[in-house]
Amino acid sequence: MMTVYDLAENQYGRPRAAKALAGAAREAYWLDDPDRPAALPAFSGAAETDLAVVGGGYTGLWTALMAKERNPDRRVVLLEGSRIAWAASGRNGGFCESSLTHGEANGIKHLPDEAEHLDRLGRENLREIAETVERYGIDCGFELTGSLSVATEEHQVQWLAEEADPANPDLVFLDREAVRKEVDSPLYLAGLWDRTGTALVNPARLAWGLQRAALEAGVEIFENTPVRDLENAGGKVRVLTDGGTLTAARVALATNVFPSLLKRTRLFTVPVYDYALMTEPLTPKQLSEIGWHNRQGLSDLNNRFHYYRLTTDRDGAARILFGGYDAVYNYGRSMKPEYEHRQATYERLAAHFAATFPQLADLRFSHAWGGAIDTCSRFFAFFSTAYGDKVAYSAGYTGLGVGATRFGANVMLDLLSGEKTERTELKMVKRKPLPFPPEPVAWLGVKITTAAMVRADRRQGRRGPWLKVMDAVGMGFDS
């Protein structure tokens, strides 16, 4: 049985998709910004610091900023291998979710005893992100819109109905008529609106705002400074770069999707490439035809799911970001610039967009891009220490790092402090996911799992023997 998106690809056709993509810039919309900060100098020479942070994405920026908030007298140096926000932090959809576990169901599956506790911590974390954005005046379009999950297949309607909680006015089930009043798509059969669990942001501007706040707090940030290795230096750690050596009392590793400086952790993640499109600005008439007055972030319920949202240009014009579906793993955990673009996926997304919003069939796309996500087998972050607890690391956010990385940064700072805290005592922090196997088994396993997920989507969500075995052992693959 074909899904509605299979049918869309057949009906829409490659020539039409190519026309909609003609002229689209092959770069992330968020990074194509005239207000992007100027490059900072690279590190050179020799220096000592209290805390070295390796990586200038969200995890590293939050770690550096909050380290100074905890102790303004501490010297903090952040080393970024390229530019701040150039990787996942500047390429994602801008969904800032409260969930720390890739959704409530996944949290219950892996940590049933902690799920309620983690939900509370996640909502506190989202509230504190909002407070940080306001306190530092970060212009990132932060909107607490909530999220709308939509059923596009008949069997998914019951799933949403079962998730709704009549006692919770912030978790609302919407039948077909009600969901189409929120956002008008002929594909929608039902919806579930979580009014409070998700904010939308301009992800690059959030990172640049954190960069500015960190610099103003006294953090020293160096760009174009890849870190090559770590070494013991008596009671400290040497951080080795091409331009010099930074000796640190403590080190926080925030490299996420990139190969870890700790070899023993490298099997815990694989890089998965995800892709997105951004439309040209909608006219007021086009926007009125789809509604979307409450501006929720949207996603569907398929194994290969889409995520999409409205965003607003400086002049007030609305665009739609439409991404997801394909999650591409390349043999050998390899990461290459050429993987950041995939025409077949762009055309597939264009066809799915046209089926979702046929009233916008003539709308073209201004940007098309991709990027790598650090996926782990349980779909949410893991943590640990090394070098006699002088080094802490965090990775494995699996596509939901905009909000969860701040929590992860706090965990790393707690671990480096040597104190027991509410966070360090969590099973989430103490336990690691199952590692992915080495090649060629990893590549073969991902291919088999992807094919099984496709079959499940085409069989009313029924998970076959392979997926049931993976569920039983706690091993998964997602973006």
C-alpha positions in Angstrom: 0.0 0.0 0.0 1.3 3.4 -0.9 1.4 6.4 1.5 0.0 9.8 0.5 3.6 10.9 0.0 4.4 8.0 -2.4 1.4 9.1 -4.4 2.6 12.7 -4.3 5.9 11.7 -5.9 4.1 9.9 -8.7 1.6 12.7 -9.4 3.8 15.7 -9.0 6.7 14.6 -11.3 10.4 15.5 -11.4 10.1 18.2 -14.1 7.6 20.1 -12.0 9.7 19.7 -8.9 12.9 20.9 -10.7 11.0 24.0 -11.9 10.0 24.8 -8.3 13.6 24.4 -7.3 15.1 26.4 -10.2 17.3 29.2 -8.9 17.2 28.1 -5.3 20.4 29.0 -3.4 22.3 25.9 -2.3 22.9 27.2 1.2 21.1 27.3 4.5 18.5 30.1 4.5 19.4 31.1 8.1 23.1 31.5 7.3 22.4 33.6 4.2 22.1 36.7 6.5 23.8 40.1 5.9 24.0 40.6 9.7 26.1 37.5 10.2 28.9 38.4 12.6 32.4 39.0 11.2 34.9 36.1 11.6 36.9 35.9 14.8 40.7 35.2 14.7 42.1 31.7 15.0 44.0 30.6 18.1 47.8 30.6 18.0 50.7 30.3 20.4 50.4 28.9 24.0 48.0 29.8 26.7 46.4 28.5 29.9 42.7 28.6 30.9 40.4 27.4 33.6 37.9 25.9 31.0 38.4 25.0 27.4 35.3 24.4 25.3 35.8 22.6 22.1 33.0 23.3 19.5 31.1 26.5 18.7 27.6 25.1 18.2 24.8 25.3 20.7 26.4 22.9 23.2 29.7 24.8 23.3 28.1 28.2 23.3 25.7 27.3 26.2 28.6 25.7 28.1 30.9 28.7 27.8 28.2 31.3 28.6 26.8 29.4 31.6 30.3 28.7 32.9 30.8 32.5 33.1 27.4 33.0 34.7 28.3 30.5 37.4 31.8 32.0 38.0 32.5 35.3 36.3 36.2 35.1 37.4 36.8 31.8 35.6 38.8 32.1 32.3 36.9 30.4 29.5 38.2 29.8 26.0 36.1 28.4 23.2 37.7 26.9 20.1 35.6 26.4 17.0 36.9 24.5 14.0 35.2 26.6 11.4 32.6 29.4 12.1 30.1 29.8 14.9 26.8 28.2 13.8 28.0 26.9 10.5 27.0 23.3 11.1 23.9 21.8 12.7 23.2 24.9 14.9 22.7 27.1 11.8 21.1 24.5 9.5 18.2 23.1 11.5 14.5 23.9 11.4 14.5 26.1 14.5 12.2 23.9 16.6 13.2 24.5 20.3 11.4 21.8 22.2 11.1 21.1 25.8 11.6 17.4 25.4 15.0 16.1 26.5 14.3 12.6 25.2 13.2 13.0 21.6 9.5 13.0 22.6 7.5 11.7 25.6 7.0 8.2 24.1 10.7 7.6 23.5 11.5 8.8 27.0 9.0 6.4 28.6 10.5 3.6 26.4 14.1 4.1 27.6 13.7 5.7 31.0 10.2 4.9 32.3 11.1 5.7 35.9 12.5 9.1 35.0 10.1 10.2 32.3 8.0 12.5 34.5 11.1 14.0 36.1 12.7 14.6 32.7 9.6 16.2 31.4 9.7 18.7 34.3 13.4 19.4 33.8 12.8 19.9 30.1 10.0 22.4 30.6 12.2 24.3 33.1 15.0 24.3 30.5 12.7 25.7 27.8 11.5 28.4 30.2 15.1 29.3 31.1 16.0 29.6 27.4 13.2 32.1 27.0 14.5 34.0 30.0 18.1 34.0 28.6 16.9 35.3 25.2 15.1 38.1 26.9 17.9 38.9 29.4 20.5 39.2 26.7 18.3 40.8 24.1 18.9 38.0 21.6 17.0 38.9 18.4 16.2 35.3 17.2 12.4 35.4 16.7 11.7 33.3 19.7 8.0 32.3 19.6 6.3 30.0 22.1 3.9 28.5 19.5 3.6 24.9 20.5 3.6 22.1 18.1 1.0 20.4 15.9 1.3 16.7 15.1 -0.8 15.7 12.1 -2.2 12.4 10.9 -1.9 11.9 7.2 -3.0 8.2 7.2 -6.2 6.8 8.7 -4.4 4.5 11.2 -2.6 7.6 12.7 -5.8 9.3 13.8 -6.3 6.8 16.7 -2.7 7.3 17.8 -3.3 11.0 18.3 -6.6 10.5 20.0 -4.9 8.2 22.5 -2.2 10.8 23.2 -4.7 13.5 24.0 -5.4 14.2 27.7 -8.9 15.6 28.5 -7.5 16.9 31.8 -4.7 18.8 30.1 -6.1 21.9 28.3 -2.6 22.4 26.6 -2.8 19.1 24.8 -5.7 19.2 22.4 -7.0 16.6 19.9 -8.3 18.1 16.7 -10.5 16.2 14.3 -10.3 16.7 10.5 -12.4 19.8 10.5 -10.6 21.3 13.5 -7.1 20.6 12.3 -7.8 22.1 8.9 -9.1 25.3 10.6 -5.7 25.6 12.1 -3.7 24.7 8.9 -5.6 23.9 5.7 -4.1 20.8 4.0 -6.2 18.2 2.3 -3.8 15.6 3.7 -4.7 16.2 7.3 -7.0 13.8 8.9 -6.5 14.8 12.5 -4.1 16.7 14.7 -2.7 17.0 18.3 -1.7 20.5 19.4 0.7 20.7 22.3 0.3 24.4 23.1 3.3 24.8 25.4 6.1 22.3 24.6 7.7 24.0 21.6 9.1 27.4 20.6 10.3 28.5 17.2 13.5 30.4 16.7 15.8 31.6 13.9 18.5 29.1 14.8 21.5 30.9 13.4 20.5 34.2 15.1 20.1 32.3 18.4 23.7 31.0 18.1 25.0 34.4 17.1 23.2 35.9 20.1 24.7 33.4 22.4 28.1 34.2 20.9 27.6 37.9 21.6 26.5 37.3 25.1 29.4 35.0 25.8 31.9 37.5 24.4 30.4 40.3 26.5 30.7 38.0 29.6 34.4 37.6 28.9 34.6 34.3 27.0 37.4 34.2 24.5 36.2 32.7 21.2 38.5 31.6 18.4 37.2 30.5 15.0 38.8 28.4 12.3 40.7 26.5 15.0 40.2 22.8 14.7 41.3 20.8 17.7 43.4 17.8 16.8 44.1 16.0 20.0 44.1 16.0 23.8 47.0 15.1 26.1 47.6 14.7 29.8 49.6 17.6 31.3 50.1 16.6 34.9 46.9 17.8 36.6 45.7 19.5 33.5 44.9 18.7 29.8 46.6 20.0 26.7 44.3 20.9 23.9 46.3 20.7 20.6 45.5 22.9 17.6 47.2 23.7 14.4 48.2 27.1 15.7 49.3 26.3 19.2 48.5 24.6 22.5 45.9 25.6 25.1 46.4 24.0 28.6 43.2 23.8 30.5 42.2 22.7 34.0 38.9 21.4 32.6 37.7 20.7 29.1 34.2 20.4 27.7 33.9 18.5 24.4 31.0 19.9 22.4 31.8 18.4 18.9 28.6 16.4 18.6 28.3 15.1 15.1 32.0 15.4 14.4 34.4 12.5 15.3 35.0 12.6 19.0 38.5 13.4 20.4 37.9 10.4 22.6 38.1 7.3 20.4 36.1 5.1 22.8 33.0 7.2 22.3 33.0 7.2 18.5 30.8 4.2 18.0 28.0 5.8 20.0 27.0 8.1 17.2 26.6 8.1 13.4 26.3 11.2 11.2 22.9 11.3 9.4 22.2 13.9 6.7 18.9 15.8 6.8 17.6 18.2 4.2 15.3 21.2 4.0 13.7 23.7 1.6 12.7 27.3 2.2 10.0 28.9 0.1 10.0 32.3 -1.4 7.9 34.8 0.5 4.1 34.1 0.5 1.7 36.8 -0.6 -1.0 37.8 1.9 -3.5 35.9 -0.2 -1.4 32.7 -0.2 -1.0 32.9 3.5 -4.7 33.4 4.0 -5.4 30.3 1.9 -3.6 28.0 4.3 -4.5 29.8 7.6 -1.8 28.8 10.1 -2.8 31.8 12.3 -1.2 30.3 15.4 2.1 29.6 13.7 2.7 26.1 15.3 5.6 24.0 14.3 4.2 21.0 12.4 5.3 17.4 11.9 3.6 14.2 10.7 3.6 10.8 12.3 5.4 8.7 9.6 8.7 6.9 10.4 10.1 9.1 7.7 8.6 12.3 8.9 8.4 15.9 7.7 8.8 19.0 9.9 7.7 22.4 8.7 7.1 25.8 10.0 6.4 29.5 9.2 9.2 32.0 9.5 9.1 35.8 9.0 11.6 38.0 7.1 12.7 41.3 8.4 10.1 43.0 6.2 7.3 40.9 7.7 6.9 38.5 4.8 6.2 34.9 5.7 8.0 31.9 4.3 7.6 28.1 4.9 10.5 25.8 5.8 9.8 22.2 4.8 12.2 19.5 5.6 12.9 16.0 6.8 11.7 12.6 5.3 15.1 11.3 4.0 17.7 10.5 6.6 20.8 9.6 4.7 23.7 7.6 6.2 26.9 7.4 4.2 29.2 4.4 4.5 32.0 4.6 7.0 30.4 7.4 9.1 31.9 9.7 6.4 31.1 13.4 6.3 31.9 15.4 3.1 30.8 18.8 1.8 29.2 17.2 -1.2 26.7 15.3 1.1 25.2 18.6 2.1 23.2 18.7 -1.1 21.0 16.0 -2.6 18.9 16.8 -5.6 16.8 13.7 -5.4 15.7 14.6 -1.8 15.1 18.2 -2.8 12.8 17.1 -5.6 11.0 14.6 -3.3 10.4 17.3 -0.7 9.1 19.7 -3.4 6.6 17.0 -4.5 5.5 16.4 -0.9 5.1 20.2 -0.3 2.9 20.5 -3.3 0.7 17.6 -2.1 0.5 19.2 1.4 -0.4 22.6 0.1 -1.9 22.4 -3.4 -3.1 25.9 -3.0 0.5 27.0 -3.1 1.4 24.9 -6.2 3.0 27.8 -8.0 5.2 28.8 -5.0 9.0 28.4 -5.6 11.8 27.7 -3.3 14.5 30.2 -2.5 16.9 27.9 -0.6 17.8 24.2 -0.4 20.3 22.7 2.0 21.3 19.8 4.1 23.5 19.0 7.1 24.6 16.3 9.4 22.9 15.3 12.7 24.6 13.3 15.5 22.3 10.3 15.9 22.6 7.8 18.7 20.7 4.6 19.1 18.3 5.9 21.9 17.7 9.3 20.1 18.7 11.5 23.0 22.0 12.8 24.5 24.5 10.8 26.5 27.3 12.1 28.8 30.5 11.0 30.5 33.9 12.1 31.6 37.5 11.2 30.8 41.1 12.1 31.8 40.3 11.7 35.5 37.1 13.7 35.3 38.9 16.7 33.9 37.2 16.3 30.5 33.4 16.0 30.0 31.5 15.3 26.8 28.0 15.2 25.5 26.6 14.1 22.1 23.8 12.2 20.4 21.0 14.8 20.3 19.5 13.3 17.2 17.8 16.3 15.7 16.4 17.9 18.9 19.4 19.8 20.1 18.2 23.4 19.9 16.7 23.2 23.4 18.3 20.1 24.8 21.9 21.2 24.3 21.4 23.9 27.0 20.5 21.1 29.4 23.5 19.1 28.2 25.8 22.0 28.8 24.6 22.2 32.4 25.2 18.5 32.8 28.8 18.9 31.6 29.5 21.8 33.9 28.0 19.8 36.8 30.2 16.8 35.9 33.3 19.0 35.7 32.6 20.6 39.1 32.9 17.2 40.7 29.7 17.7 42.7 26.6 15.5 42.8 23.6 17.4 41.5 20.0 16.6 40.5 21.2 16.3 36.9 24.3 14.2 37.5 22.3 11.6 39.4 19.9 11.0 36.5 19.9 7.6 34.8 19.9 9.5 31.6 23.3 10.9 32.5 24.7 7.7 34.0 23.6 5.3 31.3 24.9 5.3 27.7 23.0 4.1 24.6 24.0 1.0 22.7 26.9 1.7 20.4 26.5 1.3 16.6 28.6 -1.6 15.2 31.7 -0.9 13.1 31.5 -1.1 9.3 30.3 -2.8 7.2 27.7 -3.9 9.8 26.6 -0.4 10.6 25.9 0.5 7.0 24.1 -2.8 6.4 22.0 -2.4 9.6 21.0 1.2 8.7 19.9 0.1 5.3 17.9 -2.8 6.6 16.3 -0.6 9.3 15.4 2.2 6.8 13.8 -0.4 4.5 11.8 -1.8 7.4 10.6 1.7 8.4 9.4 2.3 4.8 7.5 -1.0 4.9 5.9 -0.1 8.2 4.7 3.3 6.9 3.1 1.4 3.9 1.5 -1.2 6.2 -0.6 1.1 8.4 2.3 1.5 10.9 2.7 -2.2 11.6 6.3 -2.8 12.6 7.8 -5.9 11.1 10.1 -8.5 12.8 13.3 -6.5 12.3 11.9 -3.3 13.9 10.4 -5.4 16.8 13.8 -6.9 17.5 15.5 -3.4 17.4 12.8 -2.1 19.7 13.4 -5.0 22.1 17.1 -4.4 22.3 16.8 -0.6 22.5 18.6 0.1 19.2 17.1 2.6 16.7 17.9 4.9 13.8 16.4 8.3 13.3 17.3 11.9 12.3 
